[in-house]
Amino acid sequence: MTRRDWPQRIDKGHIYGNFRDADKAKVARKSLQQRREGNCEKHKAMIRQLVCCIPGCKHAPPNDPHHLKSGEARGQRGIGMKATDRFCVPLCRRHHDQLENLPSSQEIKWFQDMGLDDAHALADALWRAPRTVSAMTAIVMAHRQD
């Protein structure tokens, strides 16, 4: 090999590191949180389109899916792990921020003080409901009892 041929024969991606394939593999891999049974991106997307579950709240969608932290959902949580999506209820940003600033031990009391008797029953009903905005909105409104 002559000195003139040398630059053309080196695979620059090999020497400097071709990280494109590794980046694609990272994107394709789902996190442990995403792979858990009971998680569904479509369900969370539907929750975002619902009204806030707090009685009297007039905030229009989109809203945040709040993952409950108490009751049965507590056993699914861990370091860096939320409860699965089957424990989601819709909250507007203001109410979601209020709740997230409280310890998880006060979550049930906060919902009751706000006028929602059973957030876990609401989350369960939403999980079992047909994935339509109208059906899920009817469930939220029934639990809100405005």
Buried (B, 14 or more C-beta within 10 A) or exposed (E): EEEEEEEEEEEEEEEEEEEEEEEEEEEEEEEEEEEBEEBBEEBBEBBBBBBBBBBEBEBEBBBBBBBBBBBEBBEBBEEEEBBBBBBBBBBBEEBBEBBEEEEBEEBBEBBEEBBBEBBBEBBBBBBEBEEEEEEBBEBBBEBBEE
